[in-house]
Amino acid sequence: MATPVKRLILLTVLRDVYPMVIRLVDVPVCLEVSEFDEIFHAVLAWDSGIGYWFKIHGQEFNSFQRKTRSKKLRDFRLHRLETFLYTPGAMDQWEWELRVVDLQEGAIGDEVPVCVEGRGATPPQDCGGATGYRLMLKRPEMGEKMFQPAQVYWKLSVTSWRWKPLGSICVRAN
């Protein structure tokens, strides 16, 4: 006889971003963390990222460690109102805070994850994380005062190196 599948109701909030981006997701506890990562990317309408990172119970779990990839959500023994961090993709460092709102009994064979509701538009995946997103939102307000991407350059004054702009690339100045 099959048993009902336990489900986690998770409130997910994107950290360091305004306006707030919030999603309420309902997932079965039998999901592996790698499957959760794929599902969460689908909820956000993002492409699959390069790796993921979780911080649960003060320990780090990521896609770059073989022993971590096969962990299931139930292995963490999460309880109501517990929070943990999740970073989907190693490049842009979007950091999500996940809170367990509830643990529920699901129906027999009900293993389909669901995005129950959400608030706030999902930012573009590859805009540079929270910092890049803030700059992207600020650019229309600043108008001409804000540098265009091709105008941004670094000045480096270490030893004899100094950088100056040359079109959209940087060259070494003597």
C-alpha positions in Angstrom: 0.0 0.0 0.0 1.4 3.4 -1.0 1.8 6.1 1.6 1.0 9.8 1.2 3.9 12.0 0.3 4.9 14.8 2.8 5.1 18.2 1.3 7.0 21.4 2.2 5.3 24.8 1.8 8.2 27.2 1.4 8.1 31.0 1.4 11.0 32.2 -0.7 12.2 35.8 -0.6 15.0 37.2 -2.8 17.4 39.0 -0.5 18.8 42.6 -1.1 16.3 43.4 -3.8 13.6 46.0 -3.9 10.8 45.8 -5.0 10.5 42.5 -3.2 10.4 39.2 -5.1 8.5 36.5 -3.2 7.3 33.0 -4.2 5.3 30.5 -2.3 6.2 27.0 -3.5 4.8 23.6 -2.5 7.3 20.8 -3.1 7.4 17.1 -2.0 10.1 16.2 0.5 11.3 13.4 -1.7 12.9 15.9 -4.1 16.7 15.8 -4.4 18.3 19.3 -4.0 19.4 19.2 -7.6 15.8 18.7 -8.7 14.7 21.5 -6.4 17.3 23.7 -8.1 15.9 22.8 -11.6 12.3 23.4 -10.4 13.1 26.7 -8.8 14.8 27.9 -12.0 11.6 27.0 -13.9 9.5 28.9 -11.4 11.6 32.0 -12.0 11.7 31.4 -15.8 15.5 31.3 -15.6 17.8 29.0 -17.5 19.6 26.3 -15.4 22.5 27.9 -13.7 26.0 26.8 -13.0 25.7 25.0 -9.7 23.8 25.8 -6.6 24.5 26.4 -2.9 22.4 25.8 0.2 23.2 26.7 3.8 21.0 24.6 6.1 21.6 24.1 9.9 24.8 26.1 9.6 26.3 23.6 7.0 26.9 24.3 3.3 25.7 22.0 0.6 26.5 22.6 -3.0 26.4 21.0 -6.4 30.2 20.8 -6.6 30.4 18.1 -3.9 29.3 14.6 -5.0 27.9 13.6 -1.6 25.6 16.7 -1.6 24.1 16.2 -5.0 22.0 13.1 -4.0 20.6 14.6 -0.8 16.8 14.8 -0.6 14.9 17.6 1.1 13.7 15.2 3.8 17.3 14.4 4.7 17.6 17.9 6.3 14.6 17.2 8.7 13.3 20.7 8.2 10.6 21.9 10.6 8.0 24.6 10.6 9.3 28.2 10.6 12.9 27.1 9.9 14.8 29.3 7.5 17.8 28.5 5.3 19.6 30.1 2.4 19.7 29.1 -1.3 21.9 30.5 -4.1 20.9 29.3 -7.5 23.9 29.6 -9.9 27.4 30.4 -8.8 27.9 33.3 -11.2 25.4 36.1 -10.2 25.0 35.2 -6.5 21.3 35.7 -6.2 20.6 34.8 -2.6 17.1 33.5 -1.6 15.9 33.1 2.0 13.6 30.1 2.3 11.2 29.7 5.2 9.3 26.5 5.9 5.7 27.8 6.3 4.2 24.3 6.8 4.7 20.6 6.4 1.6 18.8 5.1 0.5 15.4 4.1 0.0 15.2 0.4 -2.2 12.7 -1.6 -0.8 9.3 -2.6 1.4 9.7 -5.6 1.2 13.5 -5.5 4.8 14.5 -6.2 4.2 17.4 -8.5 5.8 20.7 -7.3 3.6 23.8 -7.5 4.2 27.5 -7.3 1.2 28.5 -5.2 1.6 32.3 -5.6 4.1 35.0 -6.0 4.7 38.7 -5.8 7.2 40.9 -7.7 8.7 40.5 -11.1 11.6 38.1 -11.3 14.8 40.1 -12.2 16.8 39.1 -15.3 19.0 36.1 -14.4 22.3 37.4 -15.8 22.3 41.0 -14.8 25.0 40.7 -12.1 23.0 39.6 -9.0 21.4 42.0 -6.6 24.0 44.8 -7.2 23.7 44.6 -10.9 19.9 44.6 -10.7 19.9 47.7 -8.5 22.2 49.5 -11.0 20.0 48.4 -13.9 16.9 49.8 -12.2 18.8 53.0 -11.3 20.0 53.7 -14.9 16.7 55.2 -16.2 16.4 57.5 -13.2 19.9 58.8 -13.7 19.6 59.4 -17.4 22.9 60.7 -18.9 24.6 60.8 -15.5 24.8 57.0 -15.3 27.7 55.4 -17.2 26.8 53.1 -20.1 28.3 49.7 -19.8 30.9 50.4 -22.5 32.0 53.5 -20.6 32.7 51.8 -17.3 36.4 51.0 -16.8 38.7 50.4 -13.9 41.6 52.5 -12.8 44.3 50.4 -11.4 47.2 52.1 -9.7 49.3 49.1 -8.7 53.0 49.4 -9.5 53.3 50.8 -13.0 49.8 49.8 -14.2 47.3 52.4 -15.0 44.2 51.9 -17.1 42.5 54.4 -19.4 39.5 54.0 -21.6 39.9 53.4 -25.3 36.5 52.9 -26.9 34.9 50.0 -25.1 38.2 48.3 -24.1 40.9 49.2 -21.6 44.5 49.5 -22.5 47.7 49.9 -20.5 48.9 53.5 -20.2 52.6 54.2 -19.6 
